Each structure stands twice: as C-alpha cells, then as structure tokens.
Amino acid sequence: MSFNNPTRRGLLKTGAAASAALTLPTYLRADGHSGFTNAPQGSTVTLGFNVPQSGPYADEGADELRAYELAVEHLNGGGDGGLMNTFSSKALKGNGILGKKVEYVTGDTQTKSDAARASAKSMIEKDGAVMITGGSSSGVAVAVQALCQEAGVIFMAGLTHSNDTTGKDKRANGFRHFFNSYMSGAALAPVLANAYGTDRKAYHLTADYNWGYTTEEAVRSSTEAMGWETVNAVKTPLTQTDFSAYIAPVLQSGADTLVLNHYGGNMVNSLTNAVQFGLRDKQVNGKDFQIVVPLYSRLMAKGAGANVKGIFGSTNWHWSLTDEGSKAFVKSFGEKYGFPPSQAAHTCYVQALLYADAVERAGSFNPCAVVEALEGFEFDGMGNGKTLYRAEDHQCFKDVLVVKGKENPTSEFDLLEIVEITPVEQVTYAPDHPQFAGGSLGTCNPGA
C-alpha cells in the first residue's frame, strides 16, 4: 500500500539556512540521526518484545506476542495492512521503518520485575533493540520503563493499568496507550450506582503490588464518593492460586459487594472461588450480593466461563466495537490466528504502530526525536476513537468501555457486552491529581 505524505527528514544546512533550521523541532535536524543507543546502522532495525510467556498473566502475553508479530508483518508490507489503513497519520508506508526492515527479539517477563528487567537489558545490550515494548503487569512496566530511561531507549508500555506507570513512576522515555486505574473508577462508579444503588458495603481483595493498590484506591474513592462504604480491604499475593481462605471472611464481614482487584489468572481463580462459596446466590443487607471486576479482558472472561455472567467491569478495547479501526484489526488478527484479539493484543499492536509512525514523522530513531513526535500527538482510527498522547505524563486519553458478562453468550468469544462507552471527558484528570502525585517525567535520555 502507499500513502501520499512523504517522510520528513532533516537536512544539514549552512549559512542562512542553518539559522532557519534552528527554529525547527529537534527531530527535523540531521544531527538527531545518530549518537544514540543502538542507532540502526544497516538495512534492519530490531525491536524488543518483552511479554509474560509464563506466570499468572501468560495468556495475555501470548496474545500480545501474536499482536506484535502481526504489527511487524504489516510494517514490513505483508498482510492486509491492518490499522495502517485506518490510522489518521499516513506516515507509514509498509516498507519497514524509515525504509529499514523490522526484525524483533522476544523475552519472558515471567510477570516478575527482576526477570523483566534482565530480559529487557539483554535485548538492549546483546540484541541491539532500539525500542522495548510489552508486559502485562504494572510492576513489570514500572521496572522496565526505568531501565529503558537509564539505557536511552524508548519504552512503549503494553498492558499496564496502575496509575503509577504515568504517575509517580513516569519517565520521559516511556509511553502508555492503555488506560489506568483512575479511569476505571471514574467510568465504573456511575454505572454501579445506577445498577446497584448508592447504599452498598464493599469488601476489596487486592493483588499485592502497585496495580492492585492504585486500582483499589481508584475504585474506593469513586464508589465512596457516591455513598458506598468500604468495610475491608485485604491484599493477596500475586502468586496465589487458591483464594478460598480470602473469600471465607467476606461472608462474615457484612459486605454485600465484593470488588476483585485481580487480573489474569488471579481473577479467574478468585472469582471461581467466590462463586463456589455461593456468594452470588446470597442476600446481605436486604440486597442481592454482587461482585465487581474493575479491569476485565476477554481472556479472563473465557477462563472464568459462566461465572462472569452479569458482572460489571471496565476494559480498554473490545473486539465487538464497530468503528473502522476496530473492524480492520479484528479482521487482520482473526484471519491470521483464527479468533478475535484481546485488549492486550490491541494495545500492543497499536503501540508498535505508534512507535513506528513517530519515527517516520521524526525522520529519526533517536529516542528524543520519538519523544518529541509523540508528546501532544492526537490521532484517530486506531480502534479507540480520538486519542491524545498527553505531553505532561505520556498517558493516552480516550473513551473507556464499561462492560459486563453476557447472560446468553453465542460463542466462547462472545462473553462480554459493552454497556457504556464513557466519554474521554469523564475520565480525564489533571496531571497533578492526588492519585498521580509524586515523581517527575524528567528529560529524554538518548543514551550512547
């Protein structure tokens, strides 16, 4: 496929032309094309895909890797082009990135921060990766983002939902397309109030790491603001597989609502245990007992099966969306792999294209050029509607989906239904919001 907009490249100028060039953005100047970590020298460029291939989030990681492989195929001119056809930016041509064929290396984060850092470090130092992307844990994202800042490469976060990633732990070299905990709370609270009323007693089970903490905080603050009471909040290990010991006390707490701040296999197991204990069949405080899952995915719904019926949650994207971008991605992914993509697959595919597009628009792989091209970048056609990469914190702002488990699914993939598309205005917050306090974006590090 071809696009009309040529790639913008800087040219070395002298005399009066040089004076004029000083007024151009840094990424349009020729001196930004070398002198940085892993500057591509030959006809190829290497990207590092760091995903959980083992551990509690391995299902998400497998789908992320499928999406990255599809993105590379499209960037190199294969397949049907996918979202490159609907993306509002027309810089990508299907001839690699800046004419260099895209190659990639992979690593296993194991959903462990130390393992993820070691894997990313190897890809940067041994494989020459100029960009690292991936992950399905905010603990991993924060750790790898910090490493990439130190190393002087770009980090395009995969599935990371904690406020911290673009809050207290934000970095100039890091960017997040996925939504966050605050956005889930802001989108869910009005729907929960409408469905269950404003007089509820909630019990939280929370994964014991930064994503769990910020998700609990976001949901607690948004639901308490509408009248709910939080009766208890208990942390659970990320490695936990049997949550029976954590579910039993809920029955004695006086709570009529259980909020599962769990993701991936943790959520599948804790929800299954909750149903086995009969929570969904009980009445407490004169109300039917309810369960809420703040962060949902199709893969989790599949794992939990019938247990998800009627349960509310939020999601970044869903394959049933009917905009042109979503349809294009579902078609490409489905034809290649035989089933619809998850939200993890979608956000990772999009991040790969957004990085490539930024390089094309910048005319350079220099991470500082990429940062300048992405900060304040507004785009459309990628499956989430109009989206802004905010300059102040490198967080994407877009509509958020509230979903619930379908009562009568038609297939193993048709498990969630969209009940509300929450407009971006409702989930937007100031960069210095208390839930994002602390930390500094700092300045771009080009590395070597």
VENPE-V907859 format. One record per run of one state. SS is the DSSP state (H for helix, E for strand, L for the rest). FROM is the first residue (numbers start at 1). TO is the last residue. If there is no record, write none. Layout:
# VENPE-V907859
ss->SS from->FROM to->TO
ss->SS from->FROM to->TO
This chain:
# VENPE-V907859
ss->L from->1 to->14
ss->H from->15 to->21
ss->L from->22 to->25
ss->H from->26 to->28
ss->L from->29 to->29
ss->H from->30 to->32
ss->L from->33 to->43
ss->E from->44 to->51
ss->L from->52 to->57
ss->H from->58 to->75
ss->L from->76 to->81
ss->H from->82 to->85
ss->L from->86 to->96
ss->E from->97 to->97
ss->L from->98 to->99
ss->E from->100 to->108
ss->L from->109 to->112
ss->H from->113 to->125
ss->L from->126 to->130
ss->E from->131 to->134
ss->L from->135 to->137
ss->H from->138 to->151
ss->L from->152 to->153
ss->E from->154 to->157
ss->L from->158 to->162
ss->H from->163 to->166
ss->L from->167 to->173
ss->E from->174 to->176
ss->L from->177 to->180
ss->H from->181 to->196
ss->L from->197 to->200
ss->E from->201 to->207
ss->L from->208 to->209
ss->H from->210 to->224
ss->L from->225 to->228
ss->E from->229 to->236
ss->L from->237 to->243
ss->H from->244 to->252
ss->L from->253 to->256
ss->E from->257 to->261
ss->L from->262 to->263
ss->H from->264 to->276
ss->L from->277 to->278
ss->H from->279 to->281
ss->L from->282 to->282
ss->E from->283 to->284
ss->L from->285 to->286
ss->E from->287 to->288
ss->L from->289 to->289
ss->E from->290 to->295
ss->L from->296 to->297
ss->H from->298 to->308
ss->E from->309 to->309
ss->L from->310 to->311
ss->E from->312 to->315
ss->L from->316 to->323
ss->H from->324 to->337
ss->L from->338 to->342
ss->H from->343 to->362
ss->L from->363 to->366
ss->H from->367 to->374
ss->L from->375 to->376
ss->E from->377 to->379
ss->L from->380 to->386
ss->E from->387 to->389
ss->L from->390 to->394
ss->E from->395 to->397
ss->L from->398 to->399
ss->E from->400 to->405
ss->L from->406 to->415
ss->E from->416 to->422
ss->L from->423 to->423
ss->H from->424 to->427
ss->L from->428 to->433
ss->H from->434 to->436
ss->L from->437 to->448
